[in-house]
């Protein structure tokens, strides 16, 4: 077997969503608008939770951290894409690519863990309401958040360090608008079996197991709600977890949809376009889902913009 031309890459080429010059201004305006809506919407959620003492509960504590994670998640990819369009450049440095992979995975994993913790919070609130304050005490909430950050950082660091062991070929074009881990790994000339194996293992433990935990929590929640005799009680119970369940369906539905389609098609450009759903659109929609479906958030919004205290 002939040796292939290898290098320690100095930069990668991000091909983006389209190579047509006339489409670039449209993409710039569209993604800038979505990024601003995402940033401001999630920032507003954080602001109203911090300023309204009624929302200083475990559920909203985790929601504010989810909004923070969504801001950072989108900020790892979209600003670089906008900068490249503005400068008519497609390059990203080797170090920049590794940094993008690291932070993208940190906040993507953090989203995943926070949704799982929030499902547990709803499970305790509905299935064990009398013990809610005992189970979901501030110490446990802080510990769950800390563990979520630690697991996210360690997993991301593992994959970044494993990329350092790879040698890359001359062709360093990534058919995506950001450095997606799987596509960067498969640009390597050296053996990527260990990288692929670790990705499958970590996805199994850090994505599938939390998803199973969410499904288990909601199976118990639904079972508990169905035992409630009054229609008003059932509605109130469902309304407390409706927003979170909508976000779970949106996050996992788009994420799993992209990766299932990636397994079924070899068209990398279509996969890149589909990935916009979970990288940009989902973080943008989350604040709207919580503000439109959540009575407490609506009241806090009215209080914030009216500058008048709400009656107890």
N, C-alpha and C positions, 0 to 999 in steps of 0.2 A: 504494500500500500504506500502510495507516494505521500510524502509529508506535505501538509497543507500550510499555506502562508498564514502564520499566526502572529498575534500582537497583543500586548496589553493595551486595550483600547484607550485612546485619548478622548474620543467623543463618539456619540451615536447620532444617527439621523432619524428624526421623528417625521414620518411621512404624513401624519395627521389624518383627518377625515376625508380630505379631498386635495388633489394636486392641481385642480383647475384654478387659475388665477382669479377669474371673475367671481368665484364662489367665496374667496377669502374674506372680503369685506362683510358679506352676509354672515359668515361663521363668526367673525369678530364681534359684530353687533349682537348676534343671538347669544353667544356664550358670555359676553360681558353683561348682558341684561340678566341672564340666569344666575350668574355669579353674584351680582349685586343684590338680587332678590333673595338668594340663599343666605348671603352674609347678613343683610339687614333683618330678614325674617327670623333667623336663629338668634341673632343678637338681641332682638326684641323679646324673644321668649326668655332668654337669660335675664334681661333687664327686669321684666315684670316679676319673675320668680324671686330675684334678689330683693326687689323693693317692696313686694307685698308679703307681709308677715303671715298671711293666711296660707301662703303657698310654701311655707318652710316645713314641708313634710317629706318623708322618704321618696315618695313617688315623684315629686317635683324637683327634689335634689338630683335624682338620677336623670330626669328630663333635661335639666339645665346642663348637665354634663354631656348628654346626648347631643344637645344643640351645639355645644362647644366642639365636640368631636366632629359633627357635620361641617362646621365652618372650616376646621383644620383639614378635614378629608378632602373637601373641594378645593381648598387653597393649595394643596400639594400639586395639583394638575392644571387647573384652568388658568391661573396667572401666567405660567410658563407657556402654555399654548397661545394665549393672547399676545404675549411678548414676541413670540416667534412669528406670529402673523404680522404684527406691527413692524417688526424689523425685517420681514421677508427672509427669515432664517429658519432652518429646520434642525439646527444642531443643539445638542445638549451634552455637556461635558461628562466624562466618565464618573467623576465625583458627584456631579449634579444628578446623574441618573441613579446612582446608588442611594443618594439622599432622598430622591423622589420615591424610590421603591420602599425605603425604610419608613418614611413618614406616611406614605399611602397605606402600607400594611398596618402600621401602628393604629391609625385612626379607623381603618376599616375593621380591624379586629376589635377595637374598643367599641365601635357601634354594635358589633355582634354580641359582645359580653354585656353591654348595658341593656340591650333588649332582653337578654336572658334574665338579668337581675330584676328588671322591671316586671317581667312575667312572674317571677317569684314573689315580688312585692304585691302584685294583684292577687296571687294565689293566697297569700297570708291574709290580705285584707278581706277577701270574700269568704274563704273557707275557715279562717280562724280569727274572726273580727275581734273577739274578746281578748285575744293575746297579741294583737297587732303591735301595740306599742312595746311589748316585751320582746317580741321577735325582731322587729325592725327598729331597734334602738340606734342612736347615733353612732355608737362604737362599731356595730355590725355594718352599718351603711358605709362608714369610712373604710372599713376593712375590705368590703366587697369592691369598692371603687379602686382602692389601692391594688388589690389582686388583679383587677381587670387591666390596670395600667401596666403592672409588672409582666403579666403574661403576654400582653400585646407587644411590649418592648422587646422582651426576650425572644419571642417568635420572629419578629422583624429583624432583629440583630442576627439571629441564626442564619436566615436566608441571605442577608447582606454579606455576612462573612463567607458563606459558601460560594457566593458569586466571585469573591476575590481569588479563589483557587482556579477559576476557569481562564483559559486562553481563548481569545476571540479571532475570528477570521477577518479578512479585509472587508467583506460585505457586512456593514454594521447598520443596515436600515431596519427600523422598527415600524411596521405598518400600523401605527397607533398614534394617538395624540399625547401619550405619556409613556414612561418606561414601565411597562407591564412585566411583572416578574417572569412569567412563563415564556414570553416572547424574547426577553433579554437572554434568559438561560439558553434557549434554543438557537441563539446566534453563535454560541461557543463552538469552537473546533474540538475542544477537549471533551472527555467523557462527562455527560450530564446525568448519569444514572442516579448518583447519590443525591443530586439536587432534586430530581423528579421524585425520588422516593421520600425524601424529607417533606416535600410539598404535599404529597398525598397523605402522609402520616399526620402532619400538623393540621391539614384541612379536616381530616377525619376527627381528630381530637378537639380542635378549636372551632370548628364550624358545625359539624354534624351532631356532636354531643350536646352543645348548647341548643341547637334546634330541637333535638329530642327532649331536652329539658323544658323548652317553651311549649311543645306539644303536650307533654305530660301535665304541665301546670294548667294549661287551658282545658284539658280533658277533665281535670278535677274541678276547675272553676265552673264549667258548663254543667257538670253533674250536680254541683252544689246549688247553682242557680235554678235548675229544673225542680229542685226540692222545695223552693220557695213557693208558698201558696198564692200570695197576692200578686196581681199583674203589675201593680206599682212597684213592689219590691223587686220583681224580676227586671223591670225596665231600669230601675236605679242601679242594680248590680251590673247589668250589661253596659250601661252608660259609663261606668267607672273604668271599664277596660276596653271600650270600643275603639278609642283613639289609638291605644297601644297596639291592639290587634291589627288595625288598619296599617300601621307603620311596619309591623312584623311581616304582613303579607306583601307589602310593597318592597321592603328590603330583600327578603329572601326570594320572593317571586322573580324580581328582576335579576338578582345575583345568580340564582340557580338557572334561570332562563338563558342568560348569556353563556354560562359554562356548559350547559347541555347543548346549546346550539354550536358552541365551539367544538364539541366532540363530534357533532354531526356534519360540520362543514369545514372546508379547508380555506374558505375565503376570509382572510385576516381583516380586510377592510370592512366587511359586513359585521364582523365580531367587534371591531373598534366602534362602529356606529351604534351597535346594540349596547355596548358597555356604557354609553352616555346615560342610559336609564338609571343604573345604580351609582354611577360616579357623580352625576350632576343633577339629574331630575329628582331622584329620591330625596337627597338632602334639601333640595329646594321646596319640595312638597310637604315635608314633615311639619314645619311650623304652621302651615295652613290646616293640616289635618288636626293638629292639637288645638288650634285657636277656634276652628269651626265646630268641632265636636265636643269640646270640653267647656262645661259651664263655668268652672273656676277660672279658667284662662280668659274667657269672655268678660267675666266680671272684673278681673284684674286689668284687662285692656281698657275697659270703660273708665276704671278708676285712674289709670295712668294718663289717659288723654283728656279726661274731664277735669283732672286736678281737684276733684271733690271726693271726700271720704265716702265710702259706701256704708250704708246702714248695716249694722250687724245682723 
